[in-house]
């Protein structure tokens, strides 16, 4: 699924790292407290998988698809504006899953009602139907079967009290422009929670570009990042674990 900060391009690199931690530890539970578009958890194998996100509309969308629900063939600009207005005014005129579908699949770059209507646009590569592409991507995820047995939850990451789990966290990156629920994210608190979980017999892996000094890089790769169509830059994606490198291996 197209989602701001999605790990689609590097999933093939980090999933083996995560899977190795699950297999070697024998952990039964795998948790993603910042699941987003589920572009990592849909490829990870564990007895129990939990995908959580603070956006209730995103969770409602995945639950709708899990239950065999369908998605609209088309969403016009007028429909987009109407649903965005309903969301902004907290109107109950639309199902939550539908608001999620319009907000994530039709907003440019998946920026839930903050990126503008993507629609059908003429690009240097030809005419593109962005909603159709996003719709096809998420339906392909469902068809590949990696999402059907996931336990979806809508909660703040701090509500988890894990024990003996493998946890992958993909928080909003510090120093980048934030959208939606990521605004005013408390990074000091986040890293302290990561330490707490790590002390409680969990294997905690964190995607970020930077981390406090007591966290160790266990994987890294340079990747292209973009916020707008004409704004691209290279950054080194990293996976961190708390503590001495010898403890992370």
C-alpha positions in Angstrom: 0.0 0.0 0.0 1.3 3.5 -0.9 1.8 5.2 2.4 3.9 8.2 3.6 7.2 6.6 4.8 6.3 3.2 3.5 9.1 0.6 3.5 8.1 -1.0 0.1 11.5 -0.3 -1.5 13.6 -1.8 1.3 11.2 -4.4 2.7 13.1 -7.1 0.8 16.3 -6.1 2.8 14.9 -5.7 6.3 12.4 -8.6 6.4 15.2 -11.2 6.4 16.8 -9.4 9.4 13.4 -9.4 11.2 12.7 -13.0 10.3 16.1 -14.2 11.5 15.4 -12.6 14.9 12.0 -14.4 15.1 13.4 -17.7 14.0 16.4 -17.6 16.3 14.5 -16.4 19.4 11.5 -18.7 18.9 9.2 -15.7 19.6 5.6 -16.5 19.0 4.5 -12.9 18.8 5.5 -10.3 16.2 4.3 -6.7 16.7 4.4 -3.6 14.6 3.1 -0.6 16.6 3.5 1.7 13.6 2.2 -0.6 10.9 1.2 2.0 8.4 0.6 0.4 5.0 1.7 -3.1 6.3 4.5 -3.3 3.7 6.7 -5.2 6.1 4.4 -7.3 8.3 2.7 -8.8 5.3 5.9 -10.6 4.5 7.0 -11.6 8.0 6.1 -15.1 9.3 5.2 -15.6 13.0 2.6 -17.6 14.9 0.8 -14.3 15.9 1.2 -11.0 14.1 -0.2 -7.7 15.5 -0.4 -4.6 13.3 -1.3 -1.4 15.1 -1.7 2.2 14.1 -3.2 5.3 15.7 -5.2 6.1 12.6 -8.6 4.4 13.2 -9.6 4.9 9.5 -6.5 3.0 8.3 -7.3 0.1 10.7 -10.9 0.1 9.6 -9.8 -0.1 5.9 -7.7 -3.2 6.5 -10.4 -4.9 8.6 -12.9 -4.1 5.8 -10.6 -5.9 3.3 -9.9 -8.8 5.7 -13.7 -9.4 5.9 -13.9 -9.6 2.1 -15.1 -6.0 1.5 -14.6 -4.3 -1.8 -13.2 -0.9 -2.9 -14.8 1.6 -5.2 -13.7 1.4 -8.9 -13.4 5.2 -9.1 -13.2 8.2 -6.7 -13.8 11.6 -8.2 -12.4 14.9 -7.0 -15.9 15.9 -5.8 -16.2 12.7 -3.8 -12.8 13.3 -2.3 -13.7 16.8 -1.2 -17.0 15.6 0.2 -15.3 12.8 2.3 -12.5 15.1 3.4 -15.1 17.6 4.6 -16.9 14.9 6.5 -13.6 13.8 8.1 -12.6 17.4 9.1 -16.0 18.1 10.6 -16.2 14.6 12.3 -19.5 13.9 10.4 -20.8 10.3 10.4 -22.0 10.3 6.9 -19.5 7.7 5.6 -18.2 4.4 6.9 -14.8 4.6 8.6 -13.3 2.1 6.1 -14.5 4.3 3.2 -13.0 7.5 4.7 -9.8 5.5 5.1 -9.9 4.3 1.5 -10.5 7.9 0.2 -8.0 9.5 2.5 -5.1 7.1 1.9 -5.6 5.8 -1.6 -6.7 9.0 -3.2 -4.5 11.6 -1.4 -1.1 12.2 -3.1 1.7 10.1 -1.6 -0.8 8.6 0.9 -0.8 11.8 3.0 -4.2 11.2 4.5 -6.2 14.3 3.3 -3.1 16.5 3.4 -1.4 15.7 0.1 -4.3 16.9 -2.1 -6.4 14.8 -4.6 -4.1 12.7 -6.8 -6.7 11.7 -9.3 -5.7 11.2 -12.9 -2.7 13.3 -14.0 -0.6 13.9 -17.0 3.1 13.2 -16.2 6.3 13.1 -18.2 5.8 9.3 -18.4 2.2 9.6 -19.6 -1.3 9.6 -18.1 -1.4 8.1 -14.6 -4.4 7.1 -12.5 -3.1 7.4 -9.0 -6.1 6.0 -7.2 -6.3 3.0 -9.5 -2.6 2.3 -8.9 -3.1 2.6 -5.1 -6.2 0.5 -5.2 -4.5 -2.3 -7.2 -1.5 -2.2 -4.8 -3.5 -2.8 -1.7 -5.8 -5.4 -3.4 -2.6 -7.2 -4.5 -1.5 -7.3 -0.9 -4.7 -9.0 0.0 -4.5 -11.5 -2.8 -1.0 -12.5 -1.8 -2.5 -13.7 1.5 0.0 -12.0 3.9 -2.6 -9.9 5.6 -5.6 -12.1 6.3 -4.5 -13.6 9.7 -3.0 -10.3 11.1 -4.6 -9.0 14.3 -5.3 -5.3 13.6 -5.4 -2.9 16.5 -5.9 0.8 16.8 -3.9 2.1 19.7 -1.0 4.3 20.7 2.3 2.4 20.8 2.8 3.3 24.5 -0.3 1.2 25.3 1.7 -2.1 24.5 3.3 -4.0 27.4 5.1 -6.7 25.4 7.1 -9.6 26.9 9.2 -12.0 24.9 8.2 -10.5 21.5 9.9 -9.4 18.4 8.9 -5.8 17.7 9.6 -3.7 14.6 9.0 0.0 15.0 8.8 2.4 12.0 8.1 5.7 13.7 7.8 9.1 12.0 11.4 10.0 11.3 12.9 12.8 13.4 13.8 15.9 11.4 11.4 15.3 8.6 8.0 17.0 8.0 5.3 15.3 9.8 1.7 14.7 8.8 -1.5 13.7 10.6 -1.1 11.7 13.8 2.7 12.1 13.6 2.7 15.8 14.4 4.2 16.7 17.8 5.7 13.2 18.2 7.7 13.0 21.4 11.1 11.4 20.4 12.6 11.5 23.9 9.7 9.5 25.2 9.8 7.1 22.2 13.4 6.1 22.7 12.8 5.6 26.4 10.0 3.2 25.6 12.3 1.4 23.2 14.8 0.9 26.1 12.0 -0.3 28.4 10.7 -2.8 25.9 14.3 -4.1 25.2 14.9 -4.6 28.9 11.7 -6.7 29.2 12.9 -9.7 27.2 11.8 -8.3 23.8 13.8 -8.0 20.6 13.1 -4.4 19.4 14.2 -3.2 16.0 13.7 0.4 15.0 13.8 2.0 11.5 15.3 5.5 11.6 17.9 7.7 10.1 19.5 8.5 13.5 19.2 7.3 17.1 20.7 8.1 20.6 24.2 6.9 21.3 23.1 3.8 23.3 21.4 2.3 20.2 23.4 0.2 17.7 23.1 0.0 13.9 22.6 -3.6 12.8 21.7 -2.9 9.2 21.9 0.1 6.8 21.4 1.0 3.2 21.3 4.2 1.2 17.8 4.8 -0.3 15.9 7.5 -2.3 13.4 9.4 -0.3 10.8 12.0 -1.5 8.2 14.3 0.0 7.0 15.9 -3.3 7.2 14.9 -6.9 10.2 17.2 -7.6 11.9 16.8 -4.2 14.1 13.7 -3.9 17.1 13.1 -1.8 19.3 10.2 -0.7 19.4 9.1 2.9 20.8 6.1 4.8 18.0 3.9 6.1 19.1 2.1 9.3 17.8 -0.5 11.7 18.7 0.1 15.3 18.7 -2.1 18.5 19.3 -0.9 22.0 22.6 -1.7 23.7 26.0 -3.0 22.8 26.4 -4.3 19.2 27.3 -7.8 20.6 23.8 -7.9 22.2 22.1 -7.1 18.9 23.8 -9.9 16.9 
